[in-house]
Each structure stands twice: as structure tokens, then as C-alpha cells.
Amino acid sequence: MVAMGRIIVGWLCLIAAMLAVTPAMAQVGFDRWGGDYQSFPLRSGDPAQCAARCERDARCRAWAFSYPATESAQAICWLKSRVTARTPAPCCVSGVRGAGVIEPQSGPIEFAIERVGGDYRHFELPPDHTGKSCQMACEAEEGCRAWTYHRPGYASAAASCHLKDRITRPVRRPCCISGVVR
């Protein structure tokens, strides 16, 4: 009985040690409330810049990023002196020091990618942090081969969907979510 208790304690210690060295991941669609000691606009509008700023600041333990046109007209980065719990929030990206930005993997949807050119039609639509409304619009049209959703606050104050008649090269840009219809 004592031996079994030692084995269990040993396994629990091993699991705790593994969790301690496994880096936490920053994720799109989450905010971290509290612990703010500095905030500033990011002209690039790229959450990876916020994460990098936290890495360079010894006081920073966590960070949160808000896309433009959600909290204000500009993208905002908040540096935090402590790690707070993450809360689901479509406006934001957040993480802890030591973690990069992990975009959601949801099949054919390309986060932080713009497909430039090939537009045959574009229109405004309600903000959608997933891009699925633009994807569905493309899938509903016979000639649509690819699409790009522009988040509000980057190209204009409103969100927009760009439908494309050909597949163009993907370019990394935090403004956008794209996809290809196969």
C-alpha cells in the first residue's frame, strides 16, 4: 500500500514537472483581464508584435491584444505584470510570456492570411472573428474560387468580404482571414 502511494506521488510529480516546462500557447479569441501595467497602440495591427514586446520586457508575464475597431480605432497591446485567466473574447488574442501566437487550425480557413487580387465582388458584412460568413458566401457562388475576410479597422471601419474568381498567393497579414474553395 505504501509502495503504491509512492508510485502515485512519483507520477503526479512527473506530470507536474512536464506541465511546468510545457510552454503555454497564445490563442486567438481570448482576452486576459487585469494585471495591466502598460498599454499602447500597434500600428502594424499584428498580435505577434504584442507577444514580442512582452518577451523584451522583464516585467511582462502575460499580454493581451485587441484588434482595431473593437476596443478602439487602433490595435491595442496590453502588457501584464501577472498571468490572469483567459476569457473567450472574439475581439482579442492573448498569451503568456514565452509563447508565440497560435492561430486556430480549422481546416481550410487561413488565419492572418490575405489573398491579394482576383476580386470579382466585395461587400460589407457584420464582424465575424472566424471568417466563416465570408467563406459561406464564397461557397454559395458558382464562380468563387477563394475569399478574403478583412477584419474591421484595417482597410475600413467595417468588416468586408472579398470574393475571388481565381486562387492567388497567400500573404501573411493580421488584417485578414482567407480560404480556398476546392
Secondary structure, DSSP 8 states (H G I E B T S, - for coil): -HHHHHHHHHHHHHHHHHHHHS---EEEEEEE-S-EEEEEEETT--HHHHHHHHHH-TT-SEEEEE-TTTSSSSEEEEEESS---EEEEEEEEEEETT--EE---BTTEEEEEEE-S-EEEEEEE---TT-HHHHHHHHTSTT--EEEEE-TTTSSSSEEEEEESS---EEEEEEEEEEE--
